[in-house]
Amino acid sequence: MPRLIATDLDGTLLRNDKTVSDRTIAALAAAEAAGIDVFFVTGRPARWMDVVSEHVHGHGLAICANGAAVVDLHAGRRVIRVRELARPDALAVTRALRASAPGVSFAVERTGGIHYEPGYPSFPQDPGASYAPVEELLADGPEGHHAEPVVKLLAHHPTEDPDAFLALGRKAAGSHAEFTRSSPSALLEISGRGVSKASTLALACEERGIAPDEVVAFGDMPNDLAMLTWAGTSYAMANAHPEVLLSTTHTTGSNEDDGVATVIESFL
């Protein structure tokens, strides 16, 4: 029996319609009742966690923004730990990507919300976001969104291949930040140096005296790779990215087929 289950959400725990099946809800509750900690570890921001807020038990914590924020879902999605992307590094990344990939546009994810460059394809879940050049979005300031820490920089390209764009970003600016992706489009998710799902999960496990070999992790996309290779036991979803399928110790059913629940039920 593992001591901790770490699971991604989109493409992993959630079905394609972004809901949690009754079977999965029951499996999560059974795991917690058996004394197994369950952590949701996602690229989502805190404000998008309503879909699973009712299904976290015990500690109530979730790891969001690819490890840049730890959120207390029992306290209204309050951010209790931030691992921010430093402004000089974020600006260096934008300059490098503009030079290497003309046509790129950026969004800045802060603890209080997201802000876009004009032309960036905005998310329908965030209708109240502001728009400005990325240099302005990253500017320091005593009030408003400029006072909030940057947890993630997003870079979108309209024509690049997603995996090729990820490789290009790492080559151009990998010394300034961590690059990953989870979208089917050419959308890079850029975090502070050393910040990943794995490193923040490792901190949570250290605080609980849990070793990597006592952790079971589930994921489907490149932003899950660090976590999946850190955990002692890892499962790729049947619908996972090819690199994820090659990098895990096991494979389970797809997110549409309750793959996470299937494994949890086998433990219990």
N, C-alpha and C positions, 0 to 999 in steps of 0.2 A: 504493500500500500504506500503510495506517495504521501508526503506531508503537505505538499502544495501543488495545486494545479494552476498553471498560467495559460490563459487562452486569449487569443486574438478575437475580435468581434466580426468585422465585415469579411464575408467569404469564409468564415470559420465557424463561429458560434451562431451568428445570425443567418437566417434564410435570405434568399435573394430579395424578398420584400421587406427586409430589415426588421423582421419580427423574430421572437424566440419561441420555438415550438414548446408545447406542453410537455413533451418528453424531455426536452433539454432542461426546462425549468425544474422538473422533478429530479433529474439527475444532479443538478447543481445543489439543490436543497439536500439531497441524500448525502452528497459528498461532505457538505458542511456539517450535517448531523453526525457523520462518522469521524469528525475531527480533522478533516482535510481543509486547509485554507484554499479558497478560490480567489484568484486575482484576474480581473479583466485587464489585459495589457494591449492597448490600442493606439492607433495613430489619430483617433478622434480627439477633438477638443472636449473640455469638460462640459460645455453647453450641449453637446450632442449625446450625452450619456443617459438621457431619460429612458431610452429603450431598455436598459438593463438595471436601472437604479433600484427597482423593486426586487431584483434577483440576486443582489449581493448580501451576504449574511455576515455575521461575526464582526470582523474588523471594519467592514464598510468601505474599504479603500479600492481605488482603481488607478492604474498607471495610464496616463493619457499623453497625447502628442508625442508618440514614439519615445517615451521616457522622460520628456521634459517637464512633466507635471504629475504630481501625485494628488489625487482628488478624494475627498471624503464624501461619498455618495449618501451617507446617513446625515450629513450636515448641509444638504442643499447644493451639492457639487462644489463645496469650498475647496480651493486649491491650498494644500498644506505644505507642499514642497515644490520649488521651482528650480530647474537647471537650465538657465537661460542661454540664449545665443547672444554673445557679446556684439555690440553695435559695430566695432571696427571689423570684426570677422564677417558680419553680415554684409557690410558695404564692400569688403574685398571680394566676397562671393558674387555680388551683383555685377561688379566691374568685370570680373573674370568671365562670367557667363555671357555678358553682353558682347564681349570680344570674341568668344568662342562659338556662340550660337545666336547670331543676329535674329531678331524676331521674338526673343524670349520676353516674357512679362512676369511680374512678381506680385505676390501677396505676402503680407506680414501678419502672422498669427501672434497676438499678445494674450496675456492671461484673461483679459476682459473681452476679447473679440477679434475679428479678422478685419483687415483693411487692404484695399486693392489698388493696384495701378489701373488707370484707364486701359481698357482693352483686355484685361485679365478675365477669363471666364468665371464669373462669380458663382458661388454656391446658393441654390434657392433657399437653403436653411438659414441664411444670414442676410435677410433683406435690408437691415439697417446699417450695413457696413459703409465706411467712408472711402473716398477715392482720391488719390494723389500720386505723384511720382514716388518711386520707392525711396529715394533719398529723403524725401519729406516724411514718409511713413516711418522711417528709421530714425528720424531726428529725436534728440533728447528734449524733454520739456517737463515742466513742473506740474502740468495739469493735463487732464484728458488721457487719451490712449497713449500719448508719448511717455507718460509716467509709468506705464505698465511694462513688465519684463517681456522681451520677445522670446517666445518658446519655439517658434518654427518659422522659417522662411520657405515659401513655396515658389517654385519656378516652373512656368508652363511654356511649352513650345508647340505651335500649331501643326508642325509637320514632322518633327523628329520621331524616329523609332524609340519607344519607351526605354528599352534596355540600352540602346546606343546612347541615348541622352543621359542616362545614369552614369555610364562609363565616361562620357565626355565631362560631366560635372565633377566627378571624382578626380579626373586627370587635371582639370583646369583649376580647381579650388579645394581639393581634398585636404590641404594642409590647414585650412581655415575652419572647417566644419565637417560634420558627418552627413553623408548623402545616402538617401535611400528612396524607395518608391513603393506605392501600394495601389496606384490607380492604373486602369488599362490604357490611359492616355499618357502622353509625355509630360508627366508632372512629377517634379522632384520635391522631396520633403527634406529640408535641410535643418539640422539641429546643431547645437553647440558641440565643440570638440569633446569626444568621449561620451556623449549622450546617446543612448540607445535604449530600446526595450530591455536588452540584456543587462546593461549596467545599472539601471534603476531597479529592475527586478532583483539583481544581486544584492543591492543595498537593503531592500525589503527582507530578503531571505536572511541576510547577515543579522539584522535586528531581531529576527525570530529564531536564530540558531539553526537555520535550515541549510543543509549542504546542497550543492547542485545535483548530486545523485539522488536526492529525495524530491526532486521537482519533475513533474511531467508537463510539457508545453505543447500547445497546438497552434498551427499557423498555416498560412497559404501564400504569402507574398514576400518579396525581398525584404521588406521592413521587419519581417519576423525572423529572418535568418540568424541574426546574432543571438536572439533569445533561444531559438531552437537548437543551436549548436552549443550554447552554454548549459542548457538543462541536461540532466542525466538521461532522461528519456524524452524523445520528441516524436510528434506525429504530424505528418503532412496530410492535409485534406486531399481527397481524391481530385478535387478541382484546383489544386495548388499549381503555382508557377513551376516550370520544369526544374529550375535550380533548387527550389524548396524540396521537391520530390527526391532529388538526388542527395540532399544534405541531412535528411532526418533518419532516425533509427527505425521508424515505423510509418505506415500509411493507414489512414482510416477512411470511412465513407465521406462523401461530400457534405458541404454545409446544408444542402437540401435534404440529405438523408440522415441527419442527426449523427454525424460522425463523431463529434465530441461526446455526446451522450452515450453512444455505443461503447466507447472506451471506459468512461466513468462507470457504467453499469458492470463492466467486466471486473473492475477493481472491487466492487461492492457485493 
